Amino acid sequence: MAGGKEPIEVRFRLFDGTDIGPTKYDPSTTVSALKEFILARWPQDKDIAPKTVNDLKLINAGRILENNRTLAESRVPVGEVPGGVITMHVVVRPPQADKNSGIADNFSLLYISFS
């Protein structure tokens, strides 16, 4: 791999406990590229599915990873076993409500009148 760095093996854990991977990546791979990988391999049988990479958040060791960072910059070496697999958690942003619909379509409203 580039720069003589060892590839980093990553597994992506979805919200229901299933995994994508593990797969080896060059340490210079960006978080945005990892999200594209996840989006392309998202299981078709899931009720909740991201539409774009912006619908995904990656979490490693309790930190939300920034899109412009590389895998090498985003990893937390404390507690990692050399040659071990890093598990990153994937969070999917819930679908946004249609902007043309009113608030009543999205929430149950309670109206109380005092006389």
Residue frames as a rotation matrix with the C-alpha (Angstrom) as fourth column:
MET 1
0.580 0.815 0.000 0.00
0.815 -0.580 0.000 0.00
0.000 0.000 -1.000 0.00
ALA 2
0.522 -0.340 0.782 1.03
0.209 -0.838 -0.504 3.65
0.827 0.427 -0.366 -0.36
GLY 3
0.332 -0.466 0.820 3.86
-0.734 -0.674 -0.086 4.91
0.593 -0.573 -0.566 1.81
GLY 4
-0.551 -0.608 -0.572 4.73
-0.167 0.751 -0.639 1.45
0.818 -0.256 -0.515 3.12
LYS 5
-0.525 0.446 0.725 1.90
-0.843 -0.154 -0.515 1.62
-0.118 -0.882 0.457 5.64
GLU 6
-0.962 0.237 0.138 0.09
0.227 0.970 -0.083 -1.55
-0.154 -0.048 -0.987 6.56
PRO 7
-0.464 0.875 0.138 -3.53
-0.108 -0.211 0.971 -1.78
0.879 0.436 0.193 5.40
ILE 8
-0.835 0.307 0.456 -6.15
-0.512 -0.132 -0.849 -1.28
-0.201 -0.942 0.267 8.10
GLU 9
-0.755 0.598 -0.269 -8.88
0.367 0.725 0.583 -3.90
0.544 0.341 -0.767 8.39
VAL 10
-0.832 0.530 0.163 -12.30
-0.525 -0.658 -0.541 -2.42
-0.180 -0.535 0.825 9.18
ARG 11
-0.640 0.766 -0.056 -15.72
0.730 0.630 0.267 -3.93
0.240 0.130 -0.962 9.85
PHE 12
-0.789 0.472 0.393 -18.84
-0.450 -0.880 0.153 -1.75
0.418 -0.056 0.907 9.79
ARG 13
-0.812 0.527 -0.252 -21.48
0.570 0.621 -0.538 -2.66
-0.127 -0.580 -0.804 12.39
LEU 14
-0.559 0.704 0.437 -25.02
0.016 -0.518 0.855 -1.67
0.829 0.485 0.279 11.40
PHE 15
-0.419 0.459 0.784 -27.79
-0.833 -0.538 -0.131 -0.62
0.362 -0.707 0.607 13.80
ASP 16
0.656 0.754 0.020 -29.24
-0.713 0.612 0.342 -4.14
0.246 -0.238 0.939 13.96
GLY 17
0.426 -0.580 0.695 -25.93
-0.505 0.484 0.714 -5.84
-0.750 -0.655 -0.087 14.76
THR 18
0.800 -0.178 0.573 -25.15
0.528 0.663 -0.531 -7.10
-0.285 0.727 0.625 11.26
ASP 19
0.086 -0.888 -0.452 -21.81
0.047 -0.450 0.892 -6.29
-0.995 -0.099 0.003 9.66
ILE 20
0.992 -0.101 -0.073 -20.42
-0.082 -0.081 -0.993 -5.12
0.094 0.992 -0.089 6.35
GLY 21
0.195 -0.980 -0.039 -16.89
-0.745 -0.122 -0.655 -6.43
0.638 0.157 -0.754 5.94
PRO 22
0.442 -0.633 -0.635 -14.28
0.040 -0.694 0.719 -6.75
-0.896 -0.344 -0.282 7.27
THR 23
0.814 -0.271 0.514 -12.29
0.529 -0.023 -0.849 -5.25
0.242 0.962 0.125 4.39
LYS 24
0.018 -0.894 -0.449 -8.73
0.834 -0.234 0.500 -3.90
-0.552 -0.383 0.741 4.27
TYR 25
0.914 0.273 0.301 -8.16
0.387 -0.811 -0.438 -0.24
0.125 0.517 -0.847 3.41
ASP 26
-0.152 -0.930 0.335 -5.14
0.687 -0.343 -0.640 1.92
0.710 0.133 0.691 2.76
PRO 27
-0.238 0.033 -0.971 -4.58
0.910 -0.343 -0.234 4.26
-0.340 -0.939 0.052 5.75
SER 28
-0.941 -0.165 -0.295 -4.97
0.067 -0.947 0.315 7.25
-0.332 0.277 0.902 3.37
THR 29
-0.513 0.835 0.198 -8.60
0.643 0.221 0.733 6.30
0.569 0.503 -0.651 2.57
THR 30
-0.829 0.250 0.501 -10.97
-0.413 -0.877 -0.245 9.10
0.378 -0.410 0.830 3.55
VAL 31
-0.732 0.654 0.190 -14.02
0.052 0.333 -0.941 8.66
-0.679 -0.679 -0.278 5.77
SER 32
0.022 0.742 -0.670 -16.11
-0.789 -0.399 -0.467 9.89
-0.614 0.539 0.577 2.84
ALA 33
-0.337 -0.218 -0.916 -14.77
-0.816 0.553 0.168 7.02
0.470 0.804 -0.364 0.69
LEU 34
-1.000 0.024 0.020 -15.60
0.008 0.820 -0.572 4.56
-0.030 -0.571 -0.820 3.49
LYS 35
-0.344 0.935 -0.085 -19.18
-0.276 -0.187 -0.943 5.87
-0.898 -0.301 0.322 3.51
GLU 36
0.028 0.307 -0.951 -19.39
-0.997 -0.063 -0.049 5.37
-0.075 0.950 0.304 -0.28
PHE 37
-0.792 -0.370 -0.485 -18.23
-0.398 0.916 -0.049 1.78
0.462 0.155 -0.873 0.23
ILE 38
-0.845 0.516 0.139 -20.93
0.094 0.399 -0.912 1.22
-0.526 -0.758 -0.386 2.87
LEU 39
-0.089 0.852 -0.516 -23.64
-0.652 -0.441 -0.617 2.79
-0.753 0.282 0.595 0.69
ALA 40
-0.185 -0.059 -0.981 -22.69
-0.941 0.300 0.160 0.57
0.284 0.952 -0.111 -2.26
ARG 41
-0.724 -0.190 -0.663 -22.82
-0.098 0.980 -0.173 -2.58
0.683 -0.060 -0.728 -0.11
TRP 42
-0.611 0.562 0.558 -25.84
-0.767 -0.247 -0.592 -1.76
-0.195 -0.789 0.582 2.03
PRO 43
-0.905 0.289 0.313 -27.97
0.284 0.957 -0.062 -4.91
-0.317 0.033 -0.948 2.49
GLN 44
-0.786 0.617 0.047 -31.12
-0.233 -0.366 0.901 -4.79
0.573 0.697 0.432 0.37
ASP 45
-0.194 0.756 -0.625 -33.26
0.579 0.602 0.550 -6.49
0.792 -0.255 -0.555 3.02
LYS 46
-0.756 -0.143 -0.638 -33.06
0.634 -0.400 -0.662 -3.61
-0.160 -0.905 0.393 5.53
ASP 47
0.344 0.937 0.058 -36.15
0.939 -0.343 -0.036 -1.48
-0.013 0.067 -0.998 6.22
ILE 48
0.817 -0.183 -0.547 -33.95
-0.029 -0.960 0.278 1.52
-0.576 -0.212 -0.790 6.98
ALA 49
0.243 -0.743 0.624 -31.51
0.950 0.312 0.002 2.41
-0.196 0.592 0.782 4.21
PRO 50
-0.101 -0.351 -0.931 -29.42
0.152 -0.930 0.334 5.51
-0.983 -0.107 0.147 3.56
LYS 51
0.857 0.411 0.309 -29.98
0.381 -0.104 -0.919 7.33
-0.346 0.906 -0.246 0.27
THR 52
0.656 -0.693 0.299 -26.69
-0.111 -0.481 -0.870 9.26
0.747 0.537 -0.392 0.21
VAL 53
-0.179 -0.817 -0.548 -23.40
0.655 0.317 -0.686 9.33
0.734 -0.482 0.478 2.12
ASN 54
-0.639 -0.010 0.769 -24.77
-0.369 -0.873 -0.318 12.37
0.675 -0.487 0.554 3.98
ASP 55
0.481 0.871 0.104 -27.30
-0.596 0.238 0.767 10.04
0.643 -0.431 0.634 5.63
LEU 56
0.612 -0.336 -0.716 -24.46
0.497 0.868 0.018 8.07
0.615 -0.367 0.698 7.27
LYS 57
0.516 -0.581 0.629 -22.34
-0.810 -0.569 0.139 8.74
0.277 -0.582 -0.765 10.32
LEU 58
0.348 -0.507 -0.789 -19.36
0.245 0.861 -0.445 6.57
0.905 -0.038 0.424 11.26
ILE 59
0.715 -0.097 0.692 -18.41
-0.669 -0.382 0.638 6.20
0.203 -0.919 -0.338 14.90
ASN 60
0.277 -0.703 -0.655 -15.08
0.279 0.711 -0.645 4.83
0.919 -0.004 0.393 16.10
ALA 61
-0.493 -0.474 -0.729 -14.33
0.786 0.116 -0.607 4.60
0.372 -0.873 0.316 19.83
GLY 62
0.087 0.677 -0.731 -17.21
0.887 -0.387 -0.252 6.95
-0.453 -0.626 -0.634 20.61
ARG 63
-0.430 -0.290 -0.855 -16.11
-0.049 -0.938 0.343 9.65
-0.902 0.190 0.389 18.14
ILE 64
0.743 0.627 0.234 -18.08
0.286 0.019 -0.958 10.73
-0.605 0.779 -0.165 15.06
LEU 65
-0.250 -0.915 0.316 -15.62
0.679 0.067 0.731 10.68
-0.691 0.398 0.604 12.16
GLU 66
0.216 0.235 -0.948 -15.28
-0.327 -0.897 -0.297 13.67
-0.920 0.374 -0.117 9.84
ASN 67
0.900 0.297 0.320 -15.63
0.170 0.435 -0.884 13.09
-0.402 0.850 0.341 6.08
ASN 68
0.806 -0.587 -0.081 -12.39
-0.409 -0.452 -0.792 14.85
0.428 0.672 -0.605 5.13
ARG 69
0.206 -0.735 0.646 -10.22
-0.879 0.151 0.453 12.85
-0.431 -0.661 -0.615 7.58
THR 70
-0.149 -0.330 -0.932 -8.28
-0.695 0.705 -0.139 9.78
0.703 0.627 -0.335 6.56
LEU 71
0.735 0.379 -0.562 -8.61
0.017 0.819 0.574 6.38
0.678 -0.431 0.595 8.14
ALA 72
-0.146 -0.882 -0.448 -5.13
0.714 0.219 -0.665 6.78
0.685 -0.417 0.598 9.67
GLU 73
-0.762 -0.110 0.638 -6.18
-0.211 -0.889 -0.406 10.10
0.612 -0.444 0.654 11.26
SER 74
0.072 0.950 0.305 -9.47
-0.777 -0.138 0.615 8.64
0.626 -0.281 0.728 12.51
ARG 75
0.343 0.067 -0.937 -8.26
0.241 0.958 0.157 5.48
0.908 -0.280 0.313 14.17
VAL 76
0.587 -0.122 0.800 -7.71
-0.774 -0.375 0.511 5.26
0.238 -0.919 -0.315 17.89
PRO 77
-0.041 -0.707 -0.706 -4.58
-0.415 0.655 -0.632 3.18
0.909 0.267 -0.320 18.53
VAL 78
-0.591 -0.173 0.788 -5.23
-0.806 0.107 -0.582 2.70
0.017 -0.979 -0.203 22.25
GLY 79
-0.083 0.557 0.826 -6.38
-0.541 0.671 -0.507 -0.86
-0.837 -0.489 0.246 22.86
GLU 80
0.698 0.301 -0.650 -6.03
-0.716 0.307 -0.627 -1.97
0.010 0.903 0.430 19.25
VAL 81
0.414 -0.546 0.728 -4.38
0.064 0.815 0.575 -5.31
-0.908 -0.192 0.372 18.64
PRO 82
-0.367 -0.595 -0.715 -1.78
-0.718 -0.307 0.624 -5.18
-0.592 0.742 -0.315 15.84
GLY 83
-0.956 0.009 -0.292 -3.32
-0.225 0.616 0.755 -6.82
0.187 0.787 -0.587 12.79
GLY 84
-0.636 0.771 -0.026 -6.76
0.519 0.403 -0.754 -6.78
-0.571 -0.493 -0.657 14.44
VAL 85
-0.394 0.625 0.674 -10.03
0.735 -0.226 0.639 -5.68
0.552 0.747 -0.371 12.91
ILE 86
-0.974 0.159 -0.163 -11.41
-0.040 -0.823 -0.566 -2.24
-0.224 -0.545 0.808 13.82
THR 87
-0.315 0.934 0.167 -15.19
0.945 0.293 0.146 -2.17
0.088 0.204 -0.975 14.25
MET 88
-0.994 0.105 -0.031 -16.84
-0.104 -0.994 -0.023 1.12
-0.033 -0.020 0.999 13.32
HIS 89
-0.378 0.926 0.014 -20.49
0.646 0.274 -0.712 1.71
-0.663 -0.260 -0.702 14.07
VAL 90
-0.890 0.168 0.424 -22.78
0.303 -0.476 0.826 3.04
0.341 0.863 0.373 11.36
VAL 91
-0.416 0.791 -0.448 -25.65
0.383 -0.295 -0.875 5.39
-0.825 -0.536 -0.181 12.21
VAL 92
-0.606 0.324 0.727 -28.29
0.735 -0.122 0.667 6.18
0.304 0.938 -0.164 9.59
ARG 93
-0.933 0.325 -0.151 -29.99
-0.254 -0.896 -0.363 9.56
-0.254 -0.301 0.919 9.68
PRO 94
-0.304 0.892 0.334 -33.76
0.547 0.450 -0.706 9.08
-0.780 -0.032 -0.625 9.84
PRO 95
-0.409 0.198 0.891 -35.63
0.867 -0.222 0.447 10.13
0.286 0.955 -0.081 6.70
GLN 96
-0.948 0.057 -0.312 -36.51
0.051 -0.944 -0.327 13.80
-0.313 -0.326 0.892 6.66
ALA 97
-0.037 0.999 0.034 -40.16
0.549 0.049 -0.835 14.84
-0.835 -0.013 -0.550 6.53
ASP 98
-0.115 0.120 0.986 -41.46
0.960 -0.241 0.141 16.24
0.254 0.963 -0.087 3.28
LYS 99
-0.875 -0.332 -0.351 -40.91
0.425 -0.875 -0.232 20.00
-0.230 -0.353 0.907 3.39
ASN 100
-0.739 0.647 0.190 -44.28
-0.249 -0.524 0.815 20.61
0.627 0.554 0.548 1.74
SER 101
0.034 0.775 -0.631 -46.21
0.566 0.505 0.652 18.84
0.824 -0.379 -0.421 4.46
GLY 102
0.314 0.193 0.930 -47.37
-0.499 -0.800 0.334 20.60
0.808 -0.569 -0.155 7.57
ILE 103
-0.653 -0.585 0.481 -46.30
-0.685 0.187 -0.704 19.95
0.322 -0.789 -0.523 11.13
ALA 104
0.128 0.797 0.591 -49.58
-0.902 0.341 -0.264 18.14
-0.411 -0.499 0.763 11.77
ASP 105
0.720 0.104 -0.686 -48.49
-0.514 0.744 -0.426 15.43
0.466 0.660 0.589 9.33
ASN 106
-0.079 -0.913 -0.401 -45.37
-0.156 0.408 -0.899 14.70
0.985 -0.008 -0.175 11.37
PHE 107
-0.966 -0.255 0.032 -46.49
-0.047 0.054 -0.997 15.05
0.253 -0.965 -0.064 14.95
SER 108
-0.067 0.946 -0.316 -49.57
0.836 0.226 0.501 14.38
0.545 -0.231 -0.806 17.00
LEU 109
-0.707 -0.143 0.693 -50.81
-0.088 -0.954 -0.286 17.72
0.702 -0.263 0.662 18.25
LEU 110
-0.275 0.610 -0.743 -52.64
0.953 0.274 -0.128 18.26
0.126 -0.744 -0.657 21.50
TYR 111
-0.586 0.188 0.788 -54.86
0.022 -0.969 0.248 21.29
0.810 0.163 0.564 21.74
ILE 112
-0.327 0.460 -0.826 -56.20
0.944 0.191 -0.268 22.33
0.035 -0.867 -0.497 25.12
SER 113
-0.298 0.331 0.895 -58.57
0.153 -0.909 0.387 25.22
0.942 0.252 0.220 25.49
PHE 114
-0.667 0.095 -0.739 -59.07
0.739 -0.044 -0.672 26.97
-0.096 -0.995 -0.041 28.81
SER 115
-0.047 0.731 0.681 -62.28
0.518 -0.565 0.642 28.99
0.854 0.383 -0.352 29.21
